[in-house]
Amino acid sequence: MARRPSPQTAAVLHALATRGADWSHGYELCRALDLKAGTLYPILIRLAERGQVETTWESDPPRGRPARHLYRLTRAGAHLASDAVQRAAAPEPRRVRSVATEVPRIV
Amino acid sequence: MLVAIALVVLVVRLAGALRREGARSVARRMLNVWPDALARPVSPALLAVAVGSAALTAALEQLYLLALPEGARWGADIALLFVTLGVLVGVLGTLLVGLAGACVAHFRGFAAGGVAGVLLLAAIVGGTLVAHLPLRAAYAQSPGAFASVSHLEPAQLLIPFEVCLTILVCALPWPVLGAALGARRRAVPATTRDAWQRLLDLATAQLPVHRCSWGAALRAELAAIEPPAERRSFALGGARAALWSSPPRETVWWVLSLAVVVAAGTFAASRWSLAHGAGGILGFWVVVPGLLLAIVALVTAWRTRSFGSALQTTFLAGLASLVALLAVGIPEAVVWARPGGGYLTTGDAIPPSWQAAVLDLLRPEFLGGYVAVWTAMAAGGAAIGLAAKRPDRRPVAQISVS
């Protein structure tokens, strides 16, 4: 059985799931989820290395600024995100509360 | 060997520069590097380093001379403790000049980094010599005025400071190697907007090759953030993520292998030495795990192209080696605590009890000595591993993130 994602990972998955096929960048996710870069990026790296997040580089950055790295869920990541939401609805007090407190902040 | 590697690095760099720019341009640049380096406001800093080194050396020398006669009363080998301290200070100085060379080279190029490292080393050695030579002259003139130590030859009283100086003089290749390592990542465009961008540049410069696009991602993201407080917060978080990234996959394998090899080696060396009356196995513990850690660092740095990953893996492997050393060493020390044996470390006397035999293994001068020598060998291995591997010249966007 797959390991249950941490509340922060579940929040990242949910935030990316709400964006659907649109790309997000790191700072935007940091602000939306109120996470530090030191917490967000290891999660993104892990999700990307497991094939749950796909990445690309900004194709047309403004002059004088390097292209940013963009992220969105793969199909496997979308499954994981929906599992995380279903688990959030399941009656397990501590986990449900953790994810449930993150989800309204994202939406 | 390090001198040879540093010379090879210099020759390769020089040949590359000659090919790219021509002999005249290279000669002009070489002449300009020294006055340029000295003209910058580094002279006060170098002077401060020299004065600081002299003050530290003088203070430690006075402390050493005051503590020597009290060693027997305290139950500590002061000379050995200071030799360990001398090794540690020498290794730290070596790492410092290498790091200085790497940092300067990262922003200003190989030549500037090499010059900065050499000047820093000269300041440290110069300051140390200014404090040490008068004491040495006084000791040579009237050795009877100084305390004597039973297990040291008369001429060896000041050996802790001479060990430190020898290590520092031998550190001459390190500024060159550090500068070569620091200049390698200049292929990644370094934006120097403010201190936070510089911090993140440095923290992400040594990510392993399969993670380096994440370093570029963090740097690009920071470049797009405007509010100073947000920039600071993002840079600190990003630096933390880069420095604490998970170690390479093969780390567990290295850690377990080293623990098994050091444990088996300790047992074999102990039993062989006891059977042949060859004395303690302190030398084995200093050299063999150090060499193994150097190999681990070399291979990891070569595979990942990352000094940080090599040190991360080597740190965990070194910790496992220390645990293995103690796990086998403690029962072996009890076996040795009988007539015909002695202390497991030095084999020079019969311990009064098995507790004394075990406590001898945990003496801080021994543990500090292992850490100092192992650290130096691991850092050397990592540097050689990186120098041996050609840098990845692909654009960051082409390097896979998975």
Chai-1 contact restraints between the chains, C-beta under 6 A:
chainA,res_idxA,chainB,res_idxB,connection_type,confidence,min_distance_angstrom,max_distance_angstrom,comment,restraint_id
A,G26,B,E221,contact,1.0,0.0,6.0,A-B,restraint_1
A,Y27,B,E221,contact,1.0,0.0,6.0,A-B,restraint_2
A,Y27,B,I225,contact,1.0,0.0,6.0,A-B,restraint_3
A,K36,B,G237,contact,1.0,0.0,6.0,A-B,restraint_4
A,A37,B,F234,contact,1.0,0.0,6.0,A-B,restraint_5
A,A37,B,G237,contact,1.0,0.0,6.0,A-B,restraint_6
A,A37,B,G238,contact,1.0,0.0,6.0,A-B,restraint_7
A,G38,B,G237,contact,1.0,0.0,6.0,A-B,restraint_8
A,G38,B,R240,contact,1.0,0.0,6.0,A-B,restraint_9
A,G38,B,A241,contact,1.0,0.0,6.0,A-B,restraint_10
A,Y41,B,A241,contact,1.0,0.0,6.0,A-B,restraint_11
A,P42,B,A241,contact,1.0,0.0,6.0,A-B,restraint_12
A,I45,B,W214,contact,1.0,0.0,6.0,A-B,restraint_13
A,A48,B,V401,contact,1.0,0.0,6.0,A-B,restraint_14
A,E49,B,S402,contact,1.0,0.0,6.0,A-B,restraint_15
A,T55,B,V401,contact,1.0,0.0,6.0,A-B,restraint_16
A,W57,B,A397,contact,1.0,0.0,6.0,A-B,restraint_17
A,R65,B,A223,contact,1.0,0.0,6.0,A-B,restraint_18
A,R65,B,A224,contact,1.0,0.0,6.0,A-B,restraint_19
A,P66,B,A220,contact,1.0,0.0,6.0,A-B,restraint_20
A,P66,B,A223,contact,1.0,0.0,6.0,A-B,restraint_21
A,R68,B,A220,contact,1.0,0.0,6.0,A-B,restraint_22
A,R68,B,E221,contact,1.0,0.0,6.0,A-B,restraint_23
A,H69,B,A217,contact,1.0,0.0,6.0,A-B,restraint_24
